[in-house]
Amino acid sequence: MMQTDTAPLPQTDSTPLPQREFTSRSGRRLTFTALGFGTAPLGNLYRAIDNAQALQTLQAAWASGVRYFDTAPLYGLGVAETRLGAYLRERPREQYLLSTKIGRLLQRCAPGEREGIGKFFEVPSRRVVYDYSYDGVMRSLDASFERLGLDRVDIVLCHDIDRFTHGSAEASAQRTREFLDGGVRALTGLRSQGVVAAIGIGVNEWQVSETVARHSDVDLFLLAGRYTLLEQESLDSFMPLVQRQGMGVIVGGPFNSGILATGARPGAFYNYDPAPPAILQRVAAIERVCAAHGVALRDAALQFPLRHPAMVCVLPGGISPDEVRGNAASLSHPIPPALWQQLVHEGLLRADAPLLR
């Protein structure tokens, strides 16, 4: 349950990345690369890519040393799982970690009724049925195994029981209770049977993560966008709780939908929408501090979350080989401690954020 930095594992065809060790409640030891790969872009998110580009992007991730891959049925309504599985079937199974998610069952439907119109492009016509029950977990995982074409996954995460997805605090609470009453029992059973090594949730909000941490015995939280260079509110209670309970955190969305990669330019995105003026101003201020220390904003954004001892991995997406290689390079660029100190001094970073690791 304790995470530590270790020396990079030797690779035969890639550049080594730092490793993070995590031991799950089942006693299984998982070795994460500090940089993972999120596969939503491989599901034709925002624009379609062909199979050749998807393959090249995965090859670039592997060659950069990435050995943790995350996917979900939602991403391209099965396309991402299918593409990722086809690639990973050609790699030695003991050399990588794989997570997928439960909570959405995919059903065939008419093209005009499918999920994600305007968000996912050139994907199968499927509607989503939310199901976080015991049976829903088992059905979802069976379908994921078929799309992946693999014999096992290492980590299974409950997907999107937050307000962002379900529209209200009441709806989120109902879905969370459904998961705690049934889905957790299914995942815990799979973990105890050795079918999976670790279990957890993947959401956009730390508050629901805290609820699950207090009422279940999960291992990991994939928290998207809520512990970043721009946001550290989760330090109030969630992050300390995770540390006390020996749980781990994977940070998704380290660029907050793009603005921490592009900078405060017109049209920059924050939380999937155009950034409001207050966010643009704050990012511009952070960017000025980074520039004063000769550091690119995206480098600081990618490295900052990993300084917290509960973090096992940072998980940006990537739609092209260049993006993937850029993320790997960002992880290795040195950042002077004075940069973090100035951000704290100017009120742009919380003083209680761990900065040395």
C-alpha positions in Angstrom: 0.0 0.0 0.0 3.0 2.3 0.2 4.2 3.9 -3.0 7.9 4.4 -3.5 10.2 5.5 -6.4 12.3 2.7 -7.7 15.0 2.4 -10.3 13.7 2.1 -13.9 13.2 -1.4 -15.1 15.5 -2.4 -17.9 13.8 -2.1 -21.3 14.9 -3.7 -24.5 13.3 -1.4 -27.0 12.4 1.8 -25.1 13.5 4.7 -23.0 13.2 3.9 -19.3 10.8 5.9 -17.2 10.7 6.2 -13.4 8.7 3.4 -11.6 6.3 3.6 -8.7 5.5 0.6 -6.7 2.1 0.0 -5.1 0.8 -3.0 -3.1 -3.0 -3.6 -3.3 -5.2 -4.9 -0.5 -4.8 -8.4 -2.0 -1.0 -8.2 -1.4 -0.3 -7.9 -5.2 2.6 -5.6 -6.0 2.0 -3.4 -9.0 4.8 -1.6 -10.8 3.5 1.6 -12.5 5.5 3.7 -14.8 5.2 7.3 -13.5 3.8 8.2 -16.9 0.8 6.2 -18.1 -1.3 6.4 -21.3 -5.0 7.2 -21.3 -6.8 5.9 -24.4 -9.8 8.2 -24.7 -8.2 9.8 -27.8 -7.9 6.4 -29.4 -11.7 6.2 -29.2 -11.9 9.0 -31.8 -12.6 11.6 -29.1 -13.3 15.0 -30.8 -12.0 13.7 -34.1 -11.6 10.4 -35.8 -8.2 8.8 -36.3 -7.5 5.7 -38.4 -6.2 2.4 -37.0 -2.7 3.2 -38.4 -2.4 6.4 -36.4 -3.7 4.6 -33.3 -1.1 1.9 -33.7 1.7 4.4 -34.2 0.6 6.3 -31.1 0.6 3.2 -29.0 4.0 2.2 -30.4 5.4 5.6 -29.5 4.0 5.2 -25.9 5.7 1.9 -25.6 9.0 3.1 -27.1 8.9 6.0 -24.6 8.8 3.5 -21.7 5.1 3.7 -20.8 3.9 0.5 -19.3 0.6 1.5 -17.7 -2.4 1.8 -20.1 -5.9 2.8 -19.1 -9.1 2.3 -21.1 -12.9 2.1 -20.7 -15.9 1.0 -22.7 -17.0 4.6 -23.0 -14.0 5.6 -25.1 -15.2 5.3 -28.6 -18.0 3.0 -27.4 -15.6 0.1 -27.5 -13.2 1.4 -30.1 -10.4 2.2 -27.7 -10.6 -1.1 -25.9 -10.5 -2.9 -29.3 -7.5 -0.9 -30.6 -5.6 -1.2 -27.3 -6.2 -4.9 -27.0 -5.0 -5.6 -30.5 -1.7 -3.8 -29.7 -1.1 -5.3 -26.3 -1.8 -8.8 -27.4 1.6 -8.6 -29.3 3.5 -7.5 -26.1 4.7 -9.7 -23.3 1.9 -9.7 -20.8 4.1 -9.5 -17.7 5.6 -6.2 -19.0 2.6 -3.9 -18.6 -0.3 -2.9 -16.4 -3.8 -2.5 -17.8 -6.9 -1.0 -16.3 -10.4 -0.8 -17.7 -13.7 0.4 -16.2 -17.2 -0.7 -15.3 -20.5 1.1 -15.0 -21.6 1.5 -18.6 -23.1 -1.3 -20.6 -23.2 -0.7 -24.3 -26.3 -1.6 -26.3 -26.9 -1.5 -30.0 -29.1 1.3 -31.2 -30.1 3.4 -34.2 -27.3 5.7 -35.3 -29.2 8.8 -34.3 -29.7 7.5 -30.7 -26.1 6.6 -29.9 -24.1 8.0 -27.1 -21.5 10.8 -27.6 -22.8 12.4 -30.8 -20.5 15.4 -31.4 -18.0 14.0 -29.0 -16.9 10.6 -30.4 -16.7 10.3 -34.2 -16.9 7.3 -36.5 -17.8 4.9 -33.7 -20.4 2.1 -33.4 -24.0 3.0 -32.8 -24.3 2.1 -29.1 -26.4 3.6 -26.3 -25.1 3.6 -22.7 -27.0 1.9 -19.9 -25.6 2.8 -16.5 -25.3 -0.1 -14.2 -23.1 -0.1 -11.0 -24.7 -3.2 -9.5 -23.1 -6.6 -8.9 -24.5 -8.0 -12.1 -23.7 -4.9 -14.0 -20.0 -5.1 -13.0 -19.8 -8.7 -14.1 -21.5 -8.1 -17.5 -19.4 -5.0 -18.2 -16.2 -6.8 -17.5 -17.1 -9.8 -19.6 -17.8 -7.4 -22.5 -14.5 -5.6 -22.0 -12.6 -8.9 -22.0 -14.2 -9.7 -25.4 -13.3 -6.3 -26.9 -9.7 -6.4 -25.5 -9.1 -10.0 -26.5 -7.0 -10.5 -23.4 -7.1 -13.1 -20.6 -6.8 -10.6 -17.7 -6.8 -7.0 -16.7 -4.8 -5.8 -13.6 -7.1 -3.0 -12.4 -10.8 -2.5 -12.6 -12.3 1.0 -11.9 -15.8 2.1 -11.3 -16.4 4.8 -13.9 -18.1 8.2 -13.4 -20.4 8.1 -10.4 -19.9 11.8 -10.0 -22.2 14.9 -10.4 -20.4 15.9 -13.6 -21.7 12.7 -15.3 -25.1 12.3 -13.7 -26.2 15.9 -13.4 -26.9 16.4 -9.7 -25.7 15.6 -6.2 -28.8 13.4 -5.7 -28.2 11.4 -8.8 -24.5 11.0 -8.0 -25.4 9.8 -4.4 -27.8 7.3 -5.9 -25.2 5.9 -8.2 -22.6 5.9 -5.5 -24.9 3.9 -3.2 -25.6 1.4 -6.0 -21.9 0.9 -6.4 -21.2 0.6 -2.7 -24.1 -1.8 -2.2 -23.4 -4.1 -5.2 -20.5 -3.1 -7.4 -17.9 -3.0 -4.7 -18.9 -6.6 -3.6 -18.4 -7.8 -7.2 -15.0 -6.1 -7.5 -13.8 -7.2 -4.1 -14.7 -10.8 -5.0 -12.8 -10.6 -8.2 -9.8 -9.2 -6.3 -9.9 -11.9 -3.7 -10.2 -14.6 -6.4 -7.1 -13.2 -8.1 -9.0 -12.3 -11.3 -7.8 -8.7 -10.8 -5.0 -7.3 -8.7 -6.6 -4.0 -7.7 -9.9 -2.1 -7.7 -11.0 1.5 -7.4 -13.0 4.3 -9.1 -12.3 6.7 -11.9 -14.1 10.1 -11.6 -13.8 13.8 -12.1 -14.5 14.8 -8.5 -12.6 14.3 -5.3 -15.7 14.5 -3.1 -17.2 11.3 -4.3 -13.8 9.7 -4.2 -13.7 10.6 -0.5 -17.1 9.0 0.1 -15.9 5.8 -1.5 -12.6 5.8 0.4 -14.5 6.1 3.7 -17.0 3.4 2.9 -15.1 0.7 1.1 -11.8 -1.1 0.9 -10.7 -0.1 -2.7 -7.1 0.4 -3.7 -6.9 3.2 -6.2 -8.5 6.4 -7.4 -8.1 7.7 -10.9 -8.9 11.3 -10.3 -9.2 13.5 -13.4 -8.3 17.1 -13.2 -8.7 17.6 -9.4 -5.1 17.5 -8.3 -3.2 19.7 -10.8 -1.0 22.7 -11.0 -4.3 24.7 -11.2 -6.3 22.9 -8.5 -5.4 21.5 -5.1 -8.7 21.6 -3.2 -8.5 17.8 -2.7 -5.7 18.5 -0.2 -8.3 19.6 2.3 -9.4 16.1 3.3 -9.3 13.6 0.5 -5.5 13.4 -0.1 -4.7 13.0 3.6 -7.4 10.3 3.9 -5.9 8.4 1.0 -2.4 8.5 2.6 -3.7 7.3 6.0 -5.5 4.4 4.4 -2.6 3.3 2.2 -4.6 3.9 -1.0 -3.1 5.3 -4.2 -4.0 8.0 -6.7 -3.6 8.1 -10.5 -3.9 11.7 -11.8 -5.9 11.9 -15.0 -6.3 15.1 -16.9 -3.1 16.7 -15.6 -3.5 19.6 -18.1 -7.1 20.3 -17.0 -8.5 19.6 -20.5 -5.6 21.4 -22.2 -5.0 24.8 -20.7 -2.0 23.7 -18.7 -0.4 22.4 -22.0 -1.4 25.2 -24.3 -1.2 28.1 -21.9 -3.6 30.9 -21.5 -4.3 31.5 -25.1 -7.7 32.5 -26.6 -9.8 29.4 -27.0 -7.9 27.4 -24.4 -10.0 24.6 -22.8 -10.6 24.0 -19.1 -12.8 21.2 -17.9 -13.9 20.4 -21.4 -15.2 24.0 -22.1 -13.5 27.3 -23.1 -11.7 28.6 -20.1 -13.4 31.5 -18.2 -11.5 34.8 -17.7 -10.5 34.0 -14.1 -8.9 30.7 -15.1 -7.1 32.3 -18.0 -5.6 35.0 -15.7 -4.5 32.4 -13.1 -2.8 30.2 -15.8 -1.1 33.3 -17.3 0.3 34.1 -13.9 1.6 30.5 -13.5 3.0 30.6 -17.0 5.0 33.8 -16.2 6.6 32.2 -13.1 7.5 29.1 -15.2 9.0 31.3 -17.9 11.1 33.2 -15.3 12.7 29.9 -14.3 13.2 28.6 -17.9 10.5 25.9 -17.5 7.7 25.1 -19.9 4.3 25.2 -18.4 3.4 21.7 -19.6 6.6 20.3 -17.9 5.6 21.8 -14.6 2.0 20.7 -15.0 3.0 17.1 -15.7 5.5 16.8 -12.9 3.7 18.6 -10.1 1.1 15.9 -9.2 3.9 13.3 -8.9 5.4 15.1 -6.0 2.6 14.0 -3.8 3.5 10.7 -2.0 0.1 9.2 -2.7 0.5 9.4 -6.5 1.4 6.3 -8.4 1.1 7.7 -11.9 0.1 10.7 -14.1 -2.1 9.8 -17.0 -2.3 12.2 -19.9 -3.9 11.1 -23.2 -2.3 11.2 -26.6 -3.6 11.3 -30.1 -0.4 11.2 -32.0 3.2 9.9 -31.6 4.5 13.4 -31.2 2.1 14.1 -28.3 3.2 10.9 -26.5 6.9 11.6 -27.0 6.3 15.2 -25.8 4.7 13.9 -22.6 7.6 11.6 -21.9 10.1 14.4 -22.5 8.2 16.7 -20.2 8.6 14.2 -17.4 12.4 14.3 -17.5 13.0 18.1 -17.8 14.6 19.4 -14.6 12.5 21.9 -12.5 14.3 24.1 -9.9 12.8 24.1 -6.4 12.7 27.9 -6.6 9.9 27.7 -9.2 7.6 25.8 -6.7 8.6 28.2 -4.0 7.7 31.3 -6.0 4.4 29.8 -7.0 3.6 29.3 -3.3 4.9 32.8 -2.5 2.6 34.4 -5.1 -0.4 32.4 -3.9 -0.6 30.4 -7.1 0.1 27.1 -5.4 -1.1 25.9 -2.0 1.6 26.0 0.7 0.6 22.5 2.0 1.2 20.9 -1.4 4.1 18.4 -1.2 6.8 19.8 -3.5 9.9 17.6 -2.8 10.1 14.0 -3.7 
